[in-house]
Amino acid sequence: MKRHSWTGSELRYLSARYPDHSAIVIAEYLGVSVNAVYKQAHALGLKKSNEFLQKLRFSQNLSEQGKRYRFPKGHVPANKGKKLPAHIKEKVKHTWFKKGQIPHNTKYDGYISIRRDSHGRPYAHIRIAQGKFDLLHRHIWEQHHGPVPEGKIVAFKNGDPSDFRIENLELITREENMLRNTRHNYPKDLQEAIMALNKLKKAINNYGKE
């Protein structure tokens, strides 16, 4: 397997998150292997915080203690196919979920989740209403500049999808985004030439409008 070349932003992300977050979560966000996270953390001298280690030990203890109470694979419940007796049903029906009741673990507005697009790239999403999530970087842009115009998307200037600073966000067309994603397949000198050409076209289109 090809060794991962860490960028500056990835190293900063790793240094900030590693002490208090699972290597699995970090690897998922960065799109690297868990082993790569551990190796780079070791190279940087990063250590898990005492708080994280305590939580990890507590979780492992609960897992071990709970094994004895788990049903073995293939176990058939004693009440399979049987209806709940009426007198028991009357006693426990107050504990059932009622129509329209929201589970206690329902995510709140402002909750952030990391999801991968069709190419496997991680993007942060924010809950803005019940059952409705939006891309976090687009939400941040709209908070500052209003709705995104039709045909445009919000992109990261430095290509880092974890850098949500408003100064790192910009509006580009879908065509520009396609060219931006495609140029990564070309040699570095050709990538720079494509970037320069795109900037020139943008300057020409904006000439006299500002």
ZADO-1210 file (C-alpha; in nm, 4 decimals, padded with zeros to 6 digits):
<atoms>
<atom x="00.0000" y="00.0000" z="00.0000" code="MET" pos="1"/>
<atom x="00.1309" y="00.3449" z="-00.0942" code="LYS" pos="2"/>
<atom x="00.2421" y="00.5537" z="00.2011" code="ARG" pos="3"/>
<atom x="00.0234" y="00.8568" z="00.2691" code="HIS" pos="4"/>
<atom x="00.1855" y="01.1989" z="00.2235" code="SER" pos="5"/>
<atom x="00.0546" y="01.4219" z="00.5006" code="TRP" pos="6"/>
<atom x="-00.0348" y="01.7826" z="00.4198" code="THR" pos="7"/>
<atom x="00.0088" y="02.0697" z="00.6620" code="GLY" pos="8"/>
<atom x="-00.3646" y="02.0974" z="00.7265" code="SER" pos="9"/>
<atom x="-00.3893" y="01.7213" z="00.7923" code="GLU" pos="10"/>
<atom x="-00.1029" y="01.7385" z="01.0416" code="LEU" pos="11"/>
<atom x="-00.2666" y="02.0318" z="01.2209" code="ARG" pos="12"/>
<atom x="-00.5965" y="01.8427" z="01.2316" code="TYR" pos="13"/>
<atom x="-00.4228" y="01.5297" z="01.3652" code="LEU" pos="14"/>
<atom x="-00.2323" y="01.7243" z="01.6334" code="SER" pos="15"/>
<atom x="-00.5489" y="01.8972" z="01.7535" code="ALA" pos="16"/>
<atom x="-00.7780" y="01.5919" z="01.7529" code="ARG" pos="17"/>
<atom x="-00.5571" y="01.2941" z="01.8408" code="TYR" pos="18"/>
<atom x="-00.5322" y="01.3443" z="02.2212" code="PRO" pos="19"/>
<atom x="-00.9106" y="01.3362" z="02.2763" code="ASP" pos="20"/>
<atom x="-01.0546" y="01.1523" z="01.9751" code="HIS" pos="21"/>
<atom x="-01.0532" y="00.7966" z="01.8459" code="SER" pos="22"/>
<atom x="-00.7991" y="00.7157" z="01.5740" code="ALA" pos="23"/>
<atom x="-01.0845" y="00.5493" z="01.3850" code="ILE" pos="24"/>
<atom x="-01.2826" y="00.8760" z="01.3707" code="VAL" pos="25"/>
<atom x="-00.9735" y="01.0727" z="01.2624" code="ILE" pos="26"/>
<atom x="-00.8890" y="00.8173" z="00.9933" code="ALA" pos="27"/>
<atom x="-01.2483" y="00.8263" z="00.8637" code="GLU" pos="28"/>
<atom x="-01.2454" y="01.2053" z="00.8369" code="TYR" pos="29"/>
<atom x="-00.9055" y="01.2273" z="00.6674" code="LEU" pos="30"/>
<atom x="-00.9620" y="00.9271" z="00.4414" code="GLY" pos="31"/>
<atom x="-00.6500" y="00.7410" z="00.5595" code="VAL" pos="32"/>
<atom x="-00.5946" y="00.4093" z="00.7340" code="SER" pos="33"/>
<atom x="-00.6066" y="00.3819" z="01.1121" code="VAL" pos="34"/>
<atom x="-00.2521" y="00.2473" z="01.1008" code="ASN" pos="35"/>
<atom x="-00.1380" y="00.5639" z="00.9183" code="ALA" pos="36"/>
<atom x="-00.2922" y="00.7757" z="01.1951" code="VAL" pos="37"/>
<atom x="-00.1112" y="00.5801" z="01.4673" code="TYR" pos="38"/>
<atom x="00.2225" y="00.5925" z="01.2837" code="LYS" pos="39"/>
<atom x="00.2065" y="00.9672" z="01.2201" code="GLN" pos="40"/>
<atom x="00.0919" y="01.0369" z="01.5768" code="ALA" pos="41"/>
<atom x="00.3890" y="00.8368" z="01.7051" code="HIS" pos="42"/>
<atom x="00.6252" y="01.0293" z="01.4749" code="ALA" pos="43"/>
<atom x="00.4902" y="01.3575" z="01.6117" code="LEU" pos="44"/>
<atom x="00.5102" y="01.2366" z="01.9708" code="GLY" pos="45"/>
<atom x="00.1347" y="01.2724" z="02.0206" code="LEU" pos="46"/>
<atom x="-00.0272" y="01.0984" z="02.3190" code="LYS" pos="47"/>
<atom x="-00.3828" y="01.0295" z="02.4254" code="LYS" pos="48"/>
<atom x="-00.5087" y="01.2504" z="02.7100" code="SER" pos="49"/>
<atom x="-00.5793" y="01.1003" z="03.0525" code="ASN" pos="50"/>
<atom x="-00.9486" y="01.1837" z="03.0107" code="GLU" pos="51"/>
<atom x="-00.9676" y="00.9908" z="02.6821" code="PHE" pos="52"/>
<atom x="-00.7861" y="00.6873" z="02.8289" code="LEU" pos="53"/>
<atom x="-01.0201" y="00.6811" z="03.1290" code="GLN" pos="54"/>
<atom x="-01.3252" y="00.6834" z="02.9029" code="LYS" pos="55"/>
<atom x="-01.1709" y="00.4086" z="02.6890" code="LEU" pos="56"/>
<atom x="-01.1037" y="00.1836" z="02.9900" code="ARG" pos="57"/>
<atom x="-01.4554" y="00.2423" z="03.1225" code="PHE" pos="58"/>
<atom x="-01.6049" y="00.1508" z="02.7832" code="SER" pos="59"/>
<atom x="-01.3934" y="-00.1659" z="02.7584" code="GLN" pos="60"/>
<atom x="-01.4958" y="-00.2751" z="03.1092" code="ASN" pos="61"/>
<atom x="-01.8625" y="-00.2330" z="03.0247" code="LEU" pos="62"/>
<atom x="-01.8163" y="-00.4349" z="02.7065" code="SER" pos="63"/>
<atom x="-01.6487" y="-00.7234" z="02.8909" code="GLU" pos="64"/>
<atom x="-01.9076" y="-00.7243" z="03.1695" code="GLN" pos="65"/>
<atom x="-02.1919" y="-00.7223" z="02.9208" code="GLY" pos="66"/>
<atom x="-02.0761" y="-01.0318" z="02.7300" code="LYS" pos="67"/>
<atom x="-02.2257" y="-01.2671" z="02.9886" code="ARG" pos="68"/>
<atom x="-02.5734" y="-01.1198" z="02.9326" code="TYR" pos="69"/>
<atom x="-02.5754" y="-01.1481" z="02.5529" code="ARG" pos="70"/>
<atom x="-02.7868" y="-01.4096" z="02.3769" code="PHE" pos="71"/>
<atom x="-02.5798" y="-01.6626" z="02.1789" code="PRO" pos="72"/>
<atom x="-02.6039" y="-01.6603" z="01.7991" code="LYS" pos="73"/>
<atom x="-02.9170" y="-01.8457" z="01.6820" code="GLY" pos="74"/>
<atom x="-03.1003" y="-01.8039" z="02.0135" code="HIS" pos="75"/>
<atom x="-03.4803" y="-01.8240" z="01.9799" code="VAL" pos="76"/>
<atom x="-03.6768" y="-01.6035" z="02.2248" code="PRO" pos="77"/>
<atom x="-03.9118" y="-01.7941" z="02.4548" code="ALA" pos="78"/>
<atom x="-04.2024" y="-01.5627" z="02.3646" code="ASN" pos="79"/>
<atom x="-04.1573" y="-01.5841" z="01.9871" code="LYS" pos="80"/>
<atom x="-04.4950" y="-01.5870" z="01.8148" code="GLY" pos="81"/>
<atom x="-04.6850" y="-01.5213" z="02.1406" code="LYS" pos="82"/>
<atom x="-04.9029" y="-01.2190" z="02.2099" code="LYS" pos="83"/>
<atom x="-04.8536" y="-01.0093" z="02.5192" code="LEU" pos="84"/>
<atom x="-05.1136" y="-01.0998" z="02.7853" code="PRO" pos="85"/>
<atom x="-05.3778" y="-00.8278" z="02.8328" code="ALA" pos="86"/>
<atom x="-05.3012" y="-00.7692" z="03.2031" code="HIS" pos="87"/>
<atom x="-04.9299" y="-00.7187" z="03.1298" code="ILE" pos="88"/>
<atom x="-05.0043" y="-00.5012" z="02.8279" code="LYS" pos="89"/>
<atom x="-05.2098" y="-00.2717" z="03.0503" code="GLU" pos="90"/>
<atom x="-04.9223" y="-00.2355" z="03.2966" code="LYS" pos="91"/>
<atom x="-04.6506" y="-00.1539" z="03.0450" code="VAL" pos="92"/>
<atom x="-04.8299" y="00.0413" z="02.7736" code="LYS" pos="93"/>
<atom x="-04.7358" y="00.3716" z="02.9403" code="HIS" pos="94"/>
<atom x="-04.3705" y="00.2949" z="02.8537" code="THR" pos="95"/>
<atom x="-04.4355" y="00.2559" z="02.4796" code="TRP" pos="96"/>
<atom x="-04.3491" y="00.5249" z="02.2272" code="PHE" pos="97"/>
<atom x="-04.6518" y="00.7348" z="02.1405" code="LYS" pos="98"/>
<atom x="-04.7312" y="00.8651" z="01.7946" code="LYS" pos="99"/>
<atom x="-04.5228" y="01.1753" z="01.7290" code="GLY" pos="100"/>
<atom x="-04.2925" y="01.1134" z="02.0252" code="GLN" pos="101"/>
<atom x="-03.9286" y="01.2038" z="01.9556" code="ILE" pos="102"/>
<atom x="-03.6600" y="00.9546" z="02.0754" code="PRO" pos="103"/>
<atom x="-03.4220" y="01.0843" z="02.3432" code="HIS" pos="104"/>
<atom x="-03.1208" y="01.0371" z="02.1139" code="ASN" pos="105"/>
<atom x="-03.2623" y="01.2495" z="01.8303" code="THR" pos="106"/>
<atom x="-02.9979" y="01.4919" z="01.7050" code="LYS" pos="107"/>
<atom x="-03.0369" y="01.8603" z="01.7897" code="TYR" pos="108"/>
<atom x="-03.0257" y="02.1613" z="01.5567" code="ASP" pos="109"/>
<atom x="-02.6611" y="02.2511" z="01.5068" code="GLY" pos="110"/>
<atom x="-02.5434" y="01.8881" z="01.5369" code="TYR" pos="111"/>
<atom x="-02.2433" y="01.8174" z="01.3102" code="ILE" pos="112"/>
<atom x="-02.1918" y="01.4843" z="01.1319" code="SER" pos="113"/>
<atom x="-01.9217" y="01.3744" z="00.8883" code="ILE" pos="114"/>
<atom x="-02.0378" y="01.2043" z="00.5685" code="ARG" pos="115"/>
<atom x="-01.8534" y="01.0930" z="00.2574" code="ARG" pos="116"/>
<atom x="-01.9525" y="01.1882" z="-00.0952" code="ASP" pos="117"/>
<atom x="-01.9601" y="00.9480" z="-00.3920" code="SER" pos="118"/>
<atom x="-01.5823" y="00.9852" z="-00.4280" code="HIS" pos="119"/>
<atom x="-01.5141" y="00.9015" z="-00.0634" code="GLY" pos="120"/>
<atom x="-01.4274" y="01.2588" z="00.0393" code="ARG" pos="121"/>
<atom x="-01.5408" y="01.3602" z="00.3910" code="PRO" pos="122"/>
<atom x="-01.7689" y="01.6626" z="00.4315" code="TYR" pos="123"/>
<atom x="-01.9251" y="01.8040" z="00.7466" code="ALA" pos="124"/>
<atom x="-02.3063" y="01.8399" z="00.7568" code="HIS" pos="125"/>
<atom x="-02.5072" y="02.0438" z="01.0063" code="ILE" pos="126"/>
<atom x="-02.8628" y="01.9774" z="01.1193" code="ARG" pos="127"/>
<atom x="-03.0698" y="02.2913" z="01.0526" code="ILE" pos="128"/>
<atom x="-03.4122" y="02.1390" z="01.1305" code="ALA" pos="129"/>
<atom x="-03.5604" y="01.8028" z="01.2239" code="GLN" pos="130"/>
<atom x="-03.4784" y="01.5605" z="00.9432" code="GLY" pos="131"/>
<atom x="-03.2936" y="01.8306" z="00.7462" code="LYS" pos="132"/>
<atom x="-02.9147" y="01.8584" z="00.7143" code="PHE" pos="133"/>
<atom x="-02.7060" y="02.0950" z="00.5017" code="ASP" pos="134"/>
<atom x="-02.3379" y="02.1073" z="00.4094" code="LEU" pos="135"/>
<atom x="-02.1655" y="02.2980" z="00.6889" code="LEU" pos="136"/>
<atom x="-01.9474" y="02.5114" z="00.4618" code="HIS" pos="137"/>
<atom x="-02.2493" y="02.6119" z="00.2505" code="ARG" pos="138"/>
<atom x="-02.4460" y="02.6936" z="00.5675" code="HIS" pos="139"/>
<atom x="-02.1600" y="02.9140" z="00.6932" code="ILE" pos="140"/>
<atom x="-02.1395" y="03.0940" z="00.3578" code="TRP" pos="141"/>
<atom x="-02.5135" y="03.1631" z="00.3550" code="GLU" pos="142"/>
<atom x="-02.4986" y="03.2998" z="00.7102" code="GLN" pos="143"/>
<atom x="-02.2571" y="03.5661" z="00.5823" code="HIS" pos="144"/>
<atom x="-02.3704" y="03.6259" z="00.2226" code="HIS" pos="145"/>
<atom x="-02.7228" y="03.4900" z="00.1815" code="GLY" pos="146"/>
<atom x="-02.8518" y="03.2066" z="-00.0421" code="PRO" pos="147"/>
<atom x="-02.6155" y="03.0465" z="-00.2933" code="VAL" pos="148"/>
<atom x="-02.7134" y="03.1571" z="-00.6475" code="PRO" pos="149"/>
<atom x="-02.8422" y="02.8919" z="-00.8863" code="GLU" pos="150"/>
<atom x="-02.5621" y="02.7246" z="-01.0783" code="GLY" pos="151"/>
<atom x="-02.3006" y="02.8114" z="-00.8168" code="LYS" pos="152"/>
<atom x="-02.1503" y="02.6077" z="-00.5323" code="ILE" pos="153"/>
<atom x="-01.9435" y="02.6957" z="-00.2267" code="VAL" pos="154"/>
<atom x="-01.5867" y="02.5637" z="-00.2499" code="ALA" pos="155"/>
<atom x="-01.2766" y="02.5608" z="-00.0297" code="PHE" pos="156"/>
<atom x="-01.0026" y="02.7865" z="-00.1632" code="LYS" pos="157"/>
<atom x="-00.7240" y="02.5714" z="-00.0195" code="ASN" pos="158"/>
<atom x="-00.8984" y="02.2408" z="-00.0957" code="GLY" pos="159"/>
<atom x="-00.9218" y="02.1466" z="00.2734" code="ASP" pos="160"/>
<atom x="-01.2824" y="02.0388" z="00.3547" code="PRO" pos="161"/>
<atom x="-01.2174" y="02.0787" z="00.7281" code="SER" pos="162"/>
<atom x="-01.1176" y="02.4474" z="00.7011" code="ASP" pos="163"/>
<atom x="-01.4491" y="02.6306" z="00.7471" code="PHE" pos="164"/>
<atom x="-01.3124" y="02.9839" z="00.7879" code="ARG" pos="165"/>
<atom x="-01.5297" y="03.2214" z="00.5871" code="ILE" pos="166"/>
<atom x="-01.2183" y="03.3637" z="00.4187" code="GLU" pos="167"/>
<atom x="-01.1421" y="03.0122" z="00.2885" code="ASN" pos="168"/>
<atom x="-01.4812" y="02.9810" z="00.1173" code="LEU" pos="169"/>
<atom x="-01.5681" y="03.1056" z="-00.2297" code="GLU" pos="170"/>
<atom x="-01.8444" y="03.0784" z="-00.4890" code="LEU" pos="171"/>
<atom x="-01.7575" y="02.8993" z="-00.8122" code="ILE" pos="172"/>
<atom x="-01.9579" y="02.7515" z="-01.0974" code="THR" pos="173"/>
<atom x="-02.0119" y="02.3775" z="-01.1300" code="ARG" pos="174"/>
<atom x="-01.7940" y="02.3860" z="-01.4422" code="GLU" pos="175"/>
<atom x="-01.5099" y="02.5473" z="-01.2450" code="GLU" pos="176"/>
<atom x="-01.5511" y="02.2839" z="-00.9757" code="ASN" pos="177"/>
<atom x="-01.5324" y="02.0041" z="-01.2334" code="MET" pos="178"/>
<atom x="-01.2132" y="02.1515" z="-01.3813" code="LEU" pos="179"/>
<atom x="-01.0696" y="02.1989" z="-01.0327" code="ARG" pos="180"/>
<atom x="-01.1314" y="01.8334" z="-00.9461" code="ASN" pos="181"/>
<atom x="-01.0030" y="01.7129" z="-01.2829" code="THR" pos="182"/>
<atom x="-00.6749" y="01.9057" z="-01.2766" code="ARG" pos="183"/>
<atom x="-00.5485" y="01.6959" z="-00.9845" code="HIS" pos="184"/>
<atom x="-00.4907" y="01.4161" z="-01.2368" code="ASN" pos="185"/>
<atom x="-00.2363" y="01.6292" z="-01.4262" code="TYR" pos="186"/>
<atom x="00.1325" y="01.7037" z="-01.3517" code="PRO" pos="187"/>
<atom x="00.1949" y="01.9886" z="-01.1056" code="LYS" pos="188"/>
<atom x="00.3190" y="02.2366" z="-01.3672" code="ASP" pos="189"/>
<atom x="00.0078" y="02.1784" z="-01.5784" code="LEU" pos="190"/>
<atom x="-00.2133" y="02.2160" z="-01.2694" code="GLN" pos="191"/>
<atom x="-00.0584" y="02.5577" z="-01.2042" code="GLU" pos="192"/>
<atom x="-00.1147" y="02.6585" z="-01.5667" code="ALA" pos="193"/>
<atom x="-00.4831" y="02.5579" z="-01.5461" code="ILE" pos="194"/>
<atom x="-00.5240" y="02.7549" z="-01.2215" code="MET" pos="195"/>
<atom x="-00.3647" y="03.0632" z="-01.3788" code="ALA" pos="196"/>
<atom x="-00.5907" y="03.0345" z="-01.6843" code="LEU" pos="197"/>
<atom x="-00.9022" y="03.0047" z="-01.4674" code="ASN" pos="198"/>
<atom x="-00.8014" y="03.3139" z="-01.2680" code="LYS" pos="199"/>
<atom x="-00.7476" y="03.5064" z="-01.5927" code="LEU" pos="200"/>
<atom x="-01.0900" y="03.4038" z="-01.7260" code="LYS" pos="201"/>
<atom x="-01.2512" y="03.5057" z="-01.3978" code="LYS" pos="202"/>
<atom x="-01.0796" y="03.8448" z="-01.4044" code="ALA" pos="203"/>
<atom x="-01.1945" y="03.9032" z="-01.7633" code="ILE" pos="204"/>
<atom x="-01.5554" y="03.8097" z="-01.6794" code="ASN" pos="205"/>
<atom x="-01.5561" y="04.0406" z="-01.3745" code="ASN" pos="206"/>
<atom x="-01.3896" y="04.3325" z="-01.5568" code="TYR" pos="207"/>
<atom x="-01.6033" y="04.6431" z="-01.5260" code="GLY" pos="208"/>
<atom x="-01.8560" y="04.4770" z="-01.2934" code="LYS" pos="209"/>
<atom x="-01.6932" y="04.5922" z="-00.9695" code="GLU" pos="210"/>
</atoms>
